[in-house]
C-alpha cells in the first residue's frame, strides 16, 4: 500500500528542515580524489584520457577520431527520429526563443547629474559549453532549454558534450535538438571527463569560457572543482516539486503532478502543503491507483517512501511560509485564487499557477526554462535565463561640466584613501581651459 509521511507544519522550521527533507547538499567528499584524478588526467593526456574514461565508465570503445559527431551522424539523426517528435522540438524551440527574447533589455544610459551619463551595454560570451546527460533517460528538452537563451544572447561558438550510447552514437533526439540551434561541435563524452575537457581543451574538444547543464554527482563535483577555471551554472541536484492546495483543489491534479516530478529519479523530492484535511484524505485514498499503473513504479515508490511529504498547515499563509522555507525548484499553486499568492512567494525556482499550468508544460514547451535551482538554492539562485549568457558592461561618459561637478567628491575620497594619482587624474583635467 502506497503511503506518504505526514507531519504538521509546526514540526518544520529552519532547524528541522534537513530532518524532513533529505536534500543532497554534499556527497562530494567520497569522490573528490577520483574527480581530481580524472581532471588531471584529461588536462595532461587530452583525447587519450577521454577515450580511456569513455570505455571505463560508459563501456564504449572509441578512438580519438570518433570523439566528434560527424555531419553524417547529425543528418542520420533526423532519419532516426519520429517526425512528430521533431515537430514538438521545433514548437518548443519557437516558444523558448520568444520567452527569452522578451528578457532582453535595450542598452541604456541615464544622466546621473548634469553632464554625467552612465549606462549599460550587453555582450554575449565568446565560447559556451553545454553538457547534456545520457544516463537513465534521454532529454532533448534540456538541450532546448540551454541552447535557446544562448542563441538569443548571440553566442556564436557553442560546443556540446554528451555521453555515447552502446552504438557509439549520441541519442538522435539530442542531436536533432542541438542541430535546430546550429550546434555542430558535438562530442561523445560524458561525466567529469567532459567537464575537464571543456575547461582545459583537448586535441579535439575546444576550451570554453562557461559550462552549463545538469548531470550526475560526478559532473556537479567536477564543475565545482573547476569553477576557478571556467564559469559554471548553479549546482544541480535531485528535482523537487512543492504543491500548495486548498478545499477547491482537484486531488487528481495534485497526484499526477506530484508523480510527474518524482518519476525521474528515486532521489527526487515531492511535497504537498495544505490546510485542507479533506484534500489530504482524498490524496491518500486515491494515490495508490495512480502509482500501480505507473511505468516507473519502482522509482516512484522509493521516492514516496524516502523523500516525499504531506505537510498539514494551519492556513494559507502558513502554506506560503513553509514553501518559502523550503525554496522548492518547482512550486505549483493549485488554490482557488493562486495569482493573489504570488506576491507572497519569495523563494522558488519557478511558479506554476492554477489547474491548467502543470510543471510538465514548463519542462517542455511553454517557453519558461526548466533549468532551475534545487536543494534550497532558490533562496540565492535564479533559474537559467538570458543573462547567464551575457556580460553586462557599464559605460560612463562625463562632459567637462560633469567632471567639474564630481571632482571635489572624488578628490576628497582619493585623499582619504591615500591614492594620490587618482586625485591627479582628475586635477590634470581641471586644468583644461577648453
Order of alpha helices (4+ residues) and beta strands (2+ residues): beta-alpha-alpha-alpha-alpha-alpha-beta-beta-beta-alpha-beta-alpha-beta-alpha-beta-alpha-beta-beta-alpha-beta-alpha-alpha-beta-alpha-beta-beta-alpha-beta-alpha-alpha
